[in-house]
Amino acid sequence: MGLIDNWWSWYTRLAFPQSRREAITSRPLLLSAIGRSTKHAGQTQLYLTPMHAAQKKVEHGFENIRRGLRAVRQTAEQLLGHQPWDLLVRYIVAQFTQSPWLPDGAIPALAGP
């Protein structure tokens, strides 16, 4: 469906929705981390420790990625027939266009009191 370079662009937009980043600068930023994987109770957790000088920026990007993947995973479970990759791309586009993200067939959350 997409070239690896294009998927990297989507991945960086998920991490930093406010700006488009070139692969030559974003790869060292996002790939310079030490990872540790732990398994417990049927779940695998991945812990990343950024080793880049811009550590706070990288941590913020990782948090955006975690939030996006969690939203897509929770939504994909409720929407049968939707492809998770399609939902992820729609979520990323909603983030950088600053529009609400509501996939087809989703029930909007009720407004609070």
DSSP file (Angstrom, degrees, kcal/mol; ACC not computed):
  #  RESIDUE AA STRUCTURE BP1 BP2  ACC     N-H-->O    O-->H-N    N-H-->O    O-->H-N    TCO  KAPPA ALPHA  PHI   PSI    X-CA   Y-CA   Z-CA
    1    1 A M              0   0    0      0, 0.0     2,-0.3     0, 0.0     0, 0.0   0.000 360.0 360.0 360.0 -53.8    0.0    0.0    0.0
    2    2 A G        -     0   0    0      2,-0.0     2,-0.1     3,-0.0     0, 0.0  -0.923 360.0-109.5-129.6 154.7    2.6    2.6    1.0
    3    3 A L     >  -     0   0    0     -2,-0.3     4,-2.1     1,-0.1     3,-0.3  -0.445  33.6-113.5 -75.6 155.7    6.3    2.9    0.7
    4    4 A I  H  > S+     0   0    0      1,-0.2     4,-2.3     2,-0.2     5,-0.2   0.888 117.9  55.5 -57.2 -40.5    8.3    2.7    3.9
    5    5 A D  H  > S+     0   0    0      1,-0.2     4,-1.6     2,-0.2    -1,-0.2   0.886 107.4  49.4 -61.6 -38.5    9.4    6.3    3.5
    6    6 A N  H  > S+     0   0    0     -3,-0.3     4,-1.9     2,-0.2    -1,-0.2   0.888 109.3  51.4 -67.7 -39.0    5.7    7.4    3.3
    7    7 A W  H  X S+     0   0    0     -4,-2.1     4,-2.6     1,-0.2    -2,-0.2   0.872 106.7  54.9 -65.8 -34.9    4.9    5.4    6.5
    8    8 A W  H  X S+     0   0    0     -4,-2.3     4,-2.6     1,-0.2    -1,-0.2   0.902 105.7  52.6 -63.5 -38.7    7.8    7.1    8.3
    9    9 A S  H  X S+     0   0    0     -4,-1.6     4,-1.8     2,-0.2    -2,-0.2   0.911 110.5  46.8 -62.3 -41.8    6.2   10.4    7.3
   10   10 A W  H  X S+     0   0    0     -4,-1.9     4,-1.9     2,-0.2    -2,-0.2   0.908 111.3  52.5 -64.9 -41.1    2.9    9.3    8.8
   11   11 A Y  H  X S+     0   0    0     -4,-2.6     4,-1.9     1,-0.2    -2,-0.2   0.910 110.0  47.3 -61.8 -43.2    4.7    8.1   11.9
   12   12 A T  H  X S+     0   0    0     -4,-2.6     4,-3.0     1,-0.2    -1,-0.2   0.841 109.4  54.1 -69.8 -31.5    6.5   11.4   12.4
   13   13 A R  H  < S+     0   0    0     -4,-1.8    -1,-0.2     2,-0.2    -2,-0.2   0.842 107.0  52.2 -69.4 -31.2    3.2   13.3   11.9
   14   14 A L  H  < S+     0   0    0     -4,-1.9    -2,-0.2     1,-0.2    -1,-0.2   0.904 115.0  41.5 -66.5 -41.0    1.7   11.1   14.7
   15   15 A A  H  < S+     0   0    0     -4,-1.9    49,-0.2     1,-0.3    -2,-0.2   0.904 133.9  19.8 -71.9 -42.2    4.6   12.1   17.0
   16   16 A F    ><  +     0   0    0     -4,-3.0     3,-1.5     3,-0.1    -1,-0.3  -0.691  67.8 169.9-130.7  77.9    4.7   15.7   16.0
   17   17 A P  T 3  S+     0   0    0      0, 0.0    -1,-0.1     0, 0.0    -4,-0.1   0.710  71.9  66.5 -66.1 -19.6    1.3   16.7   14.4
   18   18 A Q  T 3  S+     0   0    0      1,-0.1     2,-0.3    79,-0.0    -5,-0.1   0.650 108.4  27.9 -78.8 -13.6    2.1   20.4   14.4
   19   19 A S  S <  S-     0   0    0     -3,-1.5     2,-0.4    -7,-0.2    -3,-0.1  -0.997  72.5-121.6-149.0 151.6    4.9   20.2   11.9
   20   20 A R        -     0   0    0     -2,-0.3     2,-0.4    -3,-0.0   -11,-0.0  -0.788  33.2-160.8 -90.3 133.6    6.1   18.1    9.0
   21   21 A R        -     0   0    0     -2,-0.4     2,-0.2   -12,-0.2    -9,-0.1  -0.931  15.0-123.7-121.0 140.6    9.6   16.7    9.5
   22   22 A E    >>  -     0   0    0     -2,-0.4     4,-2.5     1,-0.1     3,-0.9  -0.490  22.9-122.6 -76.8 149.5   12.1   15.3    7.0
   23   23 A A  H 3> S+     0   0    0      1,-0.2     4,-2.1     2,-0.2    -1,-0.1   0.841 108.0  63.6 -61.6 -34.9   13.3   11.8    7.4
   24   24 A I  H 34 S+     0   0    0      1,-0.2    -1,-0.2     2,-0.2    -3,-0.0   0.795 116.3  28.8 -64.8 -27.2   17.0   12.9    7.6
   25   25 A T  H <> S+     0   0    0     -3,-0.9     4,-0.9     2,-0.1    -2,-0.2   0.745 120.1  52.1-101.2 -29.5   16.3   14.8   10.8
   26   26 A S  H  X S+     0   0    0     -4,-2.5     4,-2.7     2,-0.2     5,-0.3   0.816  99.7  62.1 -80.7 -29.3   13.4   12.9   12.3
   27   27 A R  H  X S+     0   0    0     -4,-2.1     4,-2.5    -5,-0.2     5,-0.2   0.954 106.2  43.5 -64.2 -49.0   15.0    9.4   12.2
   28   28 A P  H  > S+     0   0    0      0, 0.0     4,-0.6     0, 0.0    -1,-0.2   0.876 115.4  52.3 -62.1 -32.6   18.0   10.3   14.5
   29   29 A L  H  < S+     0   0    0     -4,-0.9     3,-0.2     1,-0.2    -2,-0.2   0.938 120.8  29.0 -66.6 -47.1   15.5   12.1   16.8
   30   30 A L  H  < S+     0   0    0     -4,-2.7    -1,-0.2     1,-0.2    -3,-0.2   0.643 119.9  52.1 -92.5 -16.2   13.0    9.2   17.1
   31   31 A L  H  < S+     0   0    0     -4,-2.5     2,-1.1    -5,-0.3    -1,-0.2   0.417  82.9  90.0-101.5   3.1   15.3    6.2   16.7
   32   32 A S     <  +     0   0    0     -4,-0.6    19,-3.5    -3,-0.2    20,-0.4  -0.490  65.4 109.1 -97.9  66.1   17.9    7.2   19.3
   33   33 A A  E     -A   50   0A   0     -2,-1.1     2,-0.5    17,-0.3    -3,-0.0  -0.977  64.4-129.4-137.9 150.0   16.3    5.4   22.2
   34   34 A I  E     -A   49   0A   0     15,-2.4    15,-2.7    -2,-0.3     2,-0.3  -0.875  31.6-156.5 -97.9 130.1   17.1    2.3   24.3
   35   35 A G  E     -A   48   0A   0     -2,-0.5     2,-0.4    13,-0.2    13,-0.2  -0.814  14.9-171.4-113.1 149.9   14.1    0.0   24.6
   36   36 A R  E     -A   47   0A   0     11,-2.3    11,-3.2    -2,-0.3     2,-0.4  -0.997  10.4-154.2-137.2 131.9   13.2   -2.7   27.1
   37   37 A S  E     -A   46   0A   0     -2,-0.4     2,-0.4     9,-0.2     9,-0.2  -0.902  12.1-176.8-109.6 132.6   10.3   -5.1   26.7
   38   38 A T  E     -A   45   0A   0      7,-2.6     7,-3.2    -2,-0.4     2,-0.4  -0.965  10.5-154.0-126.8 146.8    8.5   -6.6   29.7
   39   39 A K  E     +A   44   0A   0     -2,-0.4     2,-0.3     5,-0.2     5,-0.2  -0.973  23.7 153.4-121.9 133.3    5.7   -9.2   29.7
   40   40 A H  E >   -A   43   0A   0      3,-2.5     3,-1.9    -2,-0.4    -2,-0.1  -0.935  65.6  -2.5-158.3 134.4    3.2   -9.6   32.5
   41   41 A A  T 3  S-     0   0    0     -2,-0.3     3,-0.1     1,-0.3    -1,-0.0   0.845 128.4 -53.7  53.6  40.9   -0.4  -10.9   32.6
   42   42 A G  T 3  S+     0   0    0      1,-0.2     2,-0.4     0, 0.0    -1,-0.3   0.521 116.7 108.4  77.3   4.9   -0.5  -11.5   28.9
   43   43 A Q  E <   -A   40   0A   0     -3,-1.9    -3,-2.5     2,-0.0     2,-0.5  -0.903  57.2-146.8-116.5 145.8    0.5   -8.0   28.0
   44   44 A T  E     -A   39   0A   0     -2,-0.4     2,-0.4    -5,-0.2    -5,-0.2  -0.946  13.2-163.3-110.2 126.8    3.8   -6.7   26.6
   45   45 A Q  E     -A   38   0A   0     -7,-3.2    -7,-2.6    -2,-0.5     2,-0.5  -0.900   4.6-155.0-109.3 137.8    5.0   -3.3   27.7
   46   46 A L  E     -A   37   0A   0     -2,-0.4     2,-0.5    -9,-0.2    -9,-0.2  -0.963   7.2-165.1-114.3 120.1    7.7   -1.4   25.8
   47   47 A Y  E     -A   36   0A   0    -11,-3.2   -11,-2.3    -2,-0.5     2,-0.4  -0.916   6.0-165.9-106.5 124.9    9.7    1.1   27.7
   48   48 A L  E     -A   35   0A   0     -2,-0.5   -13,-0.2   -13,-0.2    -2,-0.0  -0.929   9.6-165.0-114.8 134.0   11.8    3.6   25.7
   49   49 A T  E     -A   34   0A   0    -15,-2.7   -15,-2.4    -2,-0.4     2,-0.1  -0.942  22.2-136.6-116.0 107.3   14.6    5.8   27.1
   50   50 A P  E     -A   33   0A   0      0, 0.0   -17,-0.3     0, 0.0     5,-0.1  -0.372  17.9-172.6 -65.4 138.9   15.5    8.6   24.7
   51   51 A M        +     0   0    0    -19,-3.5     2,-0.2   -22,-0.1   -18,-0.2   0.221  49.6 111.2-112.9  11.1   19.2    9.2   24.3
   52   52 A H  S >  S-     0   0    0    -20,-0.4     3,-0.6   -23,-0.2     6,-0.1  -0.505  77.9-119.6 -86.6 154.9   18.9   12.3   22.1
   53   53 A A  T 3  S+     0   0    0      1,-0.3     2,-0.9    -2,-0.2     3,-0.3   0.809 113.5  60.4 -62.6 -29.4   19.8   15.8   23.4
   54   54 A A  T 3>  +     0   0    0      1,-0.2     4,-2.1     2,-0.1     3,-0.3  -0.351  68.4 150.4 -92.4  52.8   16.2   16.9   22.8
   55   55 A Q  H <>  +     0   0    0     -2,-0.9     4,-2.8    -3,-0.6    -1,-0.2   0.861  65.9  51.6 -58.2 -43.2   14.9   14.3   25.2
   56   56 A K  H  > S+     0   0    0     -3,-0.3     4,-2.1     1,-0.2    -1,-0.2   0.892 110.5  49.3 -63.9 -39.7   11.8   16.3   26.3
   57   57 A K  H  > S+     0   0    0     -3,-0.3     4,-2.1     2,-0.2    -1,-0.2   0.907 112.5  48.1 -64.2 -42.1   10.7   16.8   22.7
   58   58 A V  H  X S+     0   0    0     -4,-2.1     4,-2.7     2,-0.2    -2,-0.2   0.913 110.1  51.4 -66.0 -43.0   11.2   13.1   22.0
   59   59 A E  H  X S+     0   0    0     -4,-2.8     4,-2.1     1,-0.2    -1,-0.2   0.896 109.6  50.6 -61.3 -39.8    9.3   12.1   25.2
   60   60 A H  H  X S+     0   0    0     -4,-2.1     4,-2.0     2,-0.2    -1,-0.2   0.908 110.7  49.4 -64.0 -41.4    6.4   14.4   24.1
   61   61 A G  H  X S+     0   0    0     -4,-2.1     4,-2.1     2,-0.2    -2,-0.2   0.908 109.9  50.3 -63.0 -43.0    6.5   12.7   20.6
   62   62 A F  H  X S+     0   0    0     -4,-2.7     4,-2.6     1,-0.2    -1,-0.2   0.879 108.5  53.3 -62.5 -37.7    6.4    9.2   22.1
   63   63 A E  H  X S+     0   0    0     -4,-2.1     4,-2.5     2,-0.2    -1,-0.2   0.905 108.1  50.1 -64.1 -41.5    3.4   10.3   24.3
   64   64 A N  H  X S+     0   0    0     -4,-2.0     4,-2.3   -49,-0.2    -2,-0.2   0.902 111.4  49.0 -61.9 -41.1    1.6   11.5   21.2
   65   65 A I  H  X S+     0   0    0     -4,-2.1     4,-2.7     2,-0.2     5,-0.2   0.931 111.7  48.6 -64.1 -45.7    2.3    8.1   19.5
   66   66 A R  H  X S+     0   0    0     -4,-2.6     4,-2.2     1,-0.2    -2,-0.2   0.918 112.2  48.9 -60.3 -44.4    1.1    6.2   22.5
   67   67 A R  H  X S+     0   0    0     -4,-2.5     4,-2.2     2,-0.2    -1,-0.2   0.906 113.0  47.6 -63.1 -42.9   -2.1    8.2   22.7
   68   68 A G  H  X S+     0   0    0     -4,-2.3     4,-2.3     2,-0.2     5,-0.2   0.924 112.5  47.3 -66.2 -45.2   -2.8    7.8   19.0
   69   69 A L  H  X S+     0   0    0     -4,-2.7     4,-2.5     1,-0.2    -1,-0.2   0.882 112.4  50.7 -65.0 -37.1   -2.2    4.0   19.0
   70   70 A R  H  X S+     0   0    0     -4,-2.2     4,-2.6    -5,-0.2     5,-0.2   0.924 110.4  49.1 -65.3 -44.0   -4.4    3.6   22.1
   71   71 A A  H  X S+     0   0    0     -4,-2.2     4,-2.1     1,-0.2    -2,-0.2   0.915 114.2  45.5 -62.5 -43.0   -7.3    5.6   20.6
   72   72 A V  H  X S+     0   0    0     -4,-2.3     4,-3.1     2,-0.2     5,-0.2   0.914 112.5  50.7 -67.6 -42.2   -7.1    3.6   17.4
   73   73 A R  H  X S+     0   0    0     -4,-2.5     4,-1.4     1,-0.2    -2,-0.2   0.928 113.2  44.9 -62.3 -44.7   -6.9    0.3   19.2
   74   74 A Q  H  X S+     0   0    0     -4,-2.6     4,-0.7     1,-0.2    -1,-0.2   0.880 117.5  44.8 -67.1 -37.4   -9.9    1.1   21.4
   75   75 A T  H >X S+     0   0    0     -4,-2.1     4,-1.7    -5,-0.2     3,-0.8   0.908 108.6  55.9 -72.8 -42.2  -11.9    2.4   18.4
   76   76 A A  H 3< S+     0   0    0     -4,-3.1     6,-0.2     1,-0.3    -1,-0.2   0.826 102.4  57.4 -61.8 -31.4  -11.0   -0.5   16.1
   77   77 A E  H 3< S+     0   0    0     -4,-1.4    -1,-0.3    -5,-0.2    -2,-0.2   0.831 111.5  42.5 -67.2 -30.4  -12.3   -3.0   18.7
   78   78 A Q  H << S+     0   0    0     -3,-0.8     2,-0.9    -4,-0.7    -2,-0.2   0.733 106.5  65.4 -87.3 -24.4  -15.7   -1.3   18.6
   79   79 A L  S >< S-     0   0    0     -4,-1.7     3,-1.4     3,-0.1    -1,-0.2  -0.793  72.6-158.5-107.6  93.7  -15.9   -0.8   14.8
   80   80 A L  T 3  S+     0   0    0     -2,-0.9     3,-0.1     1,-0.2    -3,-0.1  -0.443  77.1  29.3 -68.3 140.9  -16.1   -4.1   13.0
   81   81 A G  T 3  S+     0   0    0      1,-0.3     2,-0.3    -2,-0.1    -1,-0.2   0.269  91.0 116.2  93.9 -11.4  -15.1   -4.0    9.4
   82   82 A H    <   -     0   0    0     -3,-1.4    -1,-0.3    -6,-0.2    -3,-0.1  -0.716  63.7-129.2 -91.3 142.2  -12.6   -1.1    9.8
   83   83 A Q     >  -     0   0    0     -2,-0.3     4,-2.2     1,-0.1     3,-0.2  -0.756  11.2-136.6 -87.6 132.1   -9.0   -1.6    9.2
   84   84 A P  H  > S+     0   0    0      0, 0.0     4,-2.4     0, 0.0     5,-0.1   0.857 104.4  53.9 -57.7 -36.3   -6.7   -0.4   12.0
   85   85 A W  H  > S+     0   0    0      2,-0.2     4,-2.3     1,-0.2     5,-0.2   0.902 107.9  50.1 -66.3 -38.7   -4.2    1.2    9.5
   86   86 A D  H  > S+     0   0    0     -3,-0.2     4,-2.2     1,-0.2    -1,-0.2   0.920 111.8  48.1 -62.8 -43.9   -7.1    3.2    7.9
   87   87 A L  H  X S+     0   0    0     -4,-2.2     4,-2.3     1,-0.2    -2,-0.2   0.888 110.0  52.9 -63.6 -38.9   -8.2    4.4   11.4
   88   88 A L  H  X S+     0   0    0     -4,-2.4     4,-2.4     2,-0.2    -2,-0.2   0.924 109.3  47.6 -64.2 -44.5   -4.6    5.3   12.3
   89   89 A V  H  X S+     0   0    0     -4,-2.3     4,-2.4     1,-0.2    -1,-0.2   0.911 112.3  49.9 -63.5 -41.6   -4.2    7.4    9.1
   90   90 A R  H  X S+     0   0    0     -4,-2.2     4,-2.2     1,-0.2    -1,-0.2   0.893 110.4  50.7 -63.0 -38.8   -7.5    9.2    9.7
   91   91 A Y  H  X S+     0   0    0     -4,-2.3     4,-1.9     2,-0.2    -2,-0.2   0.925 110.4  48.8 -63.5 -44.8   -6.5    9.9   13.4
   92   92 A I  H  X S+     0   0    0     -4,-2.4     4,-2.1     1,-0.2     5,-0.2   0.920 110.9  50.0 -62.8 -44.2   -3.2   11.4   12.2
   93   93 A V  H  X S+     0   0    0     -4,-2.4     4,-1.7     1,-0.2    -1,-0.2   0.908 109.6  51.5 -62.1 -41.1   -4.9   13.6    9.7
   94   94 A A  H  X>S+     0   0    0     -4,-2.2     5,-1.9     1,-0.2     4,-0.6   0.859 108.2  54.2 -63.2 -34.2   -7.3   14.8   12.3
   95   95 A Q  H  <5S+     0   0    0     -4,-1.9     3,-0.4     1,-0.2    -2,-0.2   0.936 113.5  38.0 -67.3 -46.4   -4.4   15.7   14.6
   96   96 A F  H  <5S+     0   0    0     -4,-2.1    -1,-0.2     1,-0.2    -2,-0.2   0.671 119.1  47.5 -86.0 -12.4   -2.6   17.9   12.2
   97   97 A T  H  <5S-     0   0    0     -4,-1.7    -1,-0.2    -5,-0.2    -2,-0.2   0.481 105.5-131.4 -94.8  -4.0   -5.7   19.5   10.7
   98   98 A Q  T  <5 +     0   0    0     -4,-0.6    -3,-0.2    -3,-0.4    -4,-0.1   0.886  59.5 137.0  55.5  44.5   -7.0   20.0   14.2
   99   99 A S      < -     0   0    0     -5,-1.9    -1,-0.2    -6,-0.2    -2,-0.1  -0.829  63.1 -88.3-114.4 157.4  -10.4   18.6   13.4
  100  100 A P        -     0   0    0      0, 0.0     2,-0.7     0, 0.0    -1,-0.1  -0.344  37.4-133.8 -65.1 144.3  -12.4   16.2   15.5
  101  101 A W        +     0   0    0     -7,-0.0   -10,-0.1    -3,-0.0   -11,-0.0  -0.886  42.1 147.1-104.7 111.9  -11.7   12.5   15.0
  102  102 A L        -     0   0    0     -2,-0.7     3,-0.1   -12,-0.1     4,-0.0  -0.812  34.9-145.4-144.2  99.9  -14.8   10.4   14.6
  103  103 A P    >   -     0   0    0      0, 0.0     3,-2.2     0, 0.0     2,-0.0  -0.196  39.0 -81.0 -63.5 156.6  -14.6    7.4   12.3
  104  104 A D  T 3  S+     0   0    0      1,-0.3     3,-0.1   -25,-0.0   -22,-0.0  -0.351 119.4  20.5 -55.9 130.6  -17.6    6.3   10.2
  105  105 A G  T 3  S+     0   0    0      1,-0.3    -1,-0.3    -3,-0.1     2,-0.2   0.329  92.4 129.8  91.8  -7.7  -19.9    4.2   12.4
  106  106 A A    <   -     0   0    0     -3,-2.2    -1,-0.3   -27,-0.1   -31,-0.0  -0.520  58.7-126.9 -80.1 149.0  -18.6    5.5   15.7
  107  107 A I        -     0   0    0     -2,-0.2     3,-0.1    -3,-0.1    -1,-0.0  -0.853  28.4-121.3 -95.2 122.1  -21.0    6.8   18.3
  108  108 A P        -     0   0    0      0, 0.0     2,-0.1     0, 0.0     3,-0.1  -0.324  30.9-105.1 -64.1 144.8  -20.0   10.3   19.4
  109  109 A A        -     0   0    0      1,-0.1     2,-0.2     3,-0.0     3,-0.0  -0.411  37.8-108.6 -67.3 143.3  -19.4   10.7   23.1
  110  110 A L        -     0   0    0     -2,-0.1     2,-0.1     1,-0.1    -1,-0.1  -0.511  35.7-109.3 -73.2 140.3  -22.1   12.4   25.0
  111  111 A A        -     0   0    0     -2,-0.2    -1,-0.1     1,-0.1     0, 0.0  -0.431  36.2-114.1 -69.5 143.6  -21.2   15.9   26.2
  112  112 A G              0   0    0      1,-0.1    -1,-0.1    -2,-0.1    -3,-0.0  -0.139 360.0 360.0 -71.6 172.8  -20.7   16.3   29.9
  113  113 A P              0   0    0      0, 0.0    -1,-0.1     0, 0.0    -2,-0.1   0.495 360.0 360.0 -65.9 360.0  -23.0   18.3   32.2
